[in-house]
């Protein structure tokens, strides 16, 4: 099904990679909860595979013209599910700061709700931008710092991630407001 804004193709390689990332969430959480060095190492490898597949799905989508409205939904959902689940585990088992968890998860929930409202009302999905990708990158670094437990790295990455979470949240809010104003003007 096509819309004036894009295609709603489901069966694409990028969408399969996003589904793969969603399926990784359970095993990552399981291995983190086991708490042994071996299982934590496995979780880190799975997180790396998730980050790699996130990088690849965007590259493949653009290079082979496989972008889709479904992919614009699946990609951030996969990011937010993975990040949210791992952060919750880290809050309870690794002294991850509750304020940082609330900031990240709160922003992600707001973006998901606003994005779903936008998609259902206007049949158009606001795509992620480079700032959003950098934000996910810094959050991933922070998560890895807490998993491997290097205090100075935890501090530095938490400050960087918090900055990017706030900045990208403000930018997303501005894009959302401008988009709504643009649609109302039509």
Buried (B, 14 or more C-beta within 10 A) or exposed (E): EEEEEBBBBBEBBBBBBBBBBBEBBEEBBBBBEEEEEEBBEBBBEBBEBBBEBBEEBBEBBEEEEBBBBBBBBBBBBBBBBBBBBBBBBBBEEBEBBEEBBEBBBEBBEBBBEBBEEBBEEBBBBBBBEEBBBBBBBBBBBBBBBBBEEEEEBBEBBBEBBBEBBEEBBEBBBEBBEEBBEEEEEE
